[in-house]
Amino acid sequence: MNHASSHRPVFGFTTLRSAATCFFVTILLLYSLYSSKFLLNKHADLNCSLEPHDVSTKENLDRSNITTSPPPPPPPSNASCDQEEMTVASPLEIKHVAFCIAASSSLWNKRKEYIKLWWRPEETRGVVWLDKKVEISEDEEKKLPEIRISGDTSKFDYTNKQGKRSALRISRVVSETLRLGMEDVRWFVMGDDDTVFVVENVVRVLSKYDHKQLYYIGSSSESHVQNIFFSYAMAYGGGGFAISYPLAKELEKMQDRCIQRYPGLYGSDDRIHACMAELGVPLTKEVGFHQYDVYGNLLGLMAAHPVAPLVSLHHLDVVDPIFPGLKRVEGLSRLFESIQQDSASIIQQSFCYDKDKYWSISVAWGYVVQVIRGVISPREMEMPTRTFFNWYKRADYTAYAFNTRPVARHPCQKPFLFYLTSVNYDRKRRQIVGVYSRHKEPAPYCRWKTHSPDKLNTVIVLKRSDGARWQRSPRRDCCRVLPSRRDSVMYLWVGNCRSGEITEL
């Protein structure tokens, strides 16, 4: 009995060991179930960020339901946790842009005609800010933006002896427009009363950027001396610049303090730039904004426009009318006839060669066609010709902020100019038909025995509208010479380049 009892297991120790084994097995099973539930829901958890207290609450709920509740269904694909983000994806429209126009009462009667050209009642939004009240008829009131008087700036110091105190009030037009509380504004675009905007291209350019970020978008001057004196990093207000809504809010908070720190600056542009420097926001350059700090004929600049949308024109009172024989506003109205047909392609340059006659041809669509004897390479034709003069009249061609070339390196290569006279849409053929007529001016004597464009009177350019061109990578259109039965008429086709097509003789 004693021997048998010595080999009998101790009841208390065996029971404790069995209970411990069951406990650890149970814990292992629960951990395995919890881990599998966590892995199934991991993707859904990543889509929506939770606050710390939400995370702990979710973990507690998971623990309490771990053995009874099935995993939640996955969220819809591309679902947004933040309702506000759904509005970000909506495309930019004209209604999202507020124009802030700085104007002068002394020049209002003349310059309001520029605003009428591009302003669209019931569609565009914005305010003209004047120094004092002006008279305006009821009919004109319907064609122009709302007119307001700028706030008092007498408390601010201004010590620049060469400038005018009006620079202070002009520098504040964006902030004053912001304070009006317009709804659903994403961008503020500043310009002068002699700035002409291509509204569709304003929208195209700004659509590239996130309006919820801090952006200061514009361009510098054509004059190297101007940019050295002011800054290459400054947007010129005459050419226009855009400020995103969040940046406008930041600017409005600090601008009055900011401009008080710079009483010696000359204008409004450099005051805005000084505030942007304090805010730490650099200039994002878009070459379609044009200050046009030049004198004379804009032909050379407009006929060799960069491969970018035309956004604005400025200093139209200073330069010659863009169409010879027409007044300034009349010429701009003709340009807007082309803009109505294809705003994305206005004054976009293309080249081609007439192989039979040995001519080089440059088309600035909607504006002018140039026909030149001989062969000029595309590399040279894309360079502006010096039909204009520097803003600083003592400066020569080296004082521009870009490359230029002479109008002709040889008398025989002086361009024959054909300016737009009419543009219409052919519904049957679904193409735009532009008629360009010869600008009569004496041509220099030429001894070359090649064909002369003297007999040409008309160039007809055919084109299809291409509103989506800037959604693709930038590329110049291709130009093709079409057959013609008459020596006095040339037919051209301008449009997208075919695969493998290049500009060559």
Buried (B, 14 or more C-beta within 10 A) or exposed (E): EEEEEEEEEEEEEEEEEEEEEEEEEEEEEEEEEBEEBEEEBEEBEEBEEEEEEEEEEEEEEBEEEBEEEEBEEEEEEEEBEEEEEEEEEEEBEBBBBBBBBBBBEEEBEBBBBBBEBBBEEEEBBBBBBBBEEBEBEEEEEEBBBEBBBBBEBEEBEBEBEEBEBBBBBBBBBBBBBBEEEBEEBBBBBBBBBBBBBBBBBBBBBBBEBEBBEBBBBBBBBBBBBBBEEBBEBBBBBBBBBBBBBBBBEBBBEEBBEBBEEBEEBBBBBBBBBBBBBBBEBEBBEBBBBBBBBBBBBBBBBBBBBBBBBBBBBBBBEEBBBBBBEBEBBEBBBBBBBBBEBBBBBBBBBBBBBBEEBBBBBBBBBBBBBBBBBBEBEBEEBBBBBBBBBBBBEEBEEEBBBEEBBEEBEEEBBBBBBBBBEEBEEEEEEEBBBBBBBBBEEEBEEBEEEEBBBEEBBBBBBBBBBBEEBBEEEEEBBBBBBEEBEEEEBBBBBBBEBEEEEEBEE
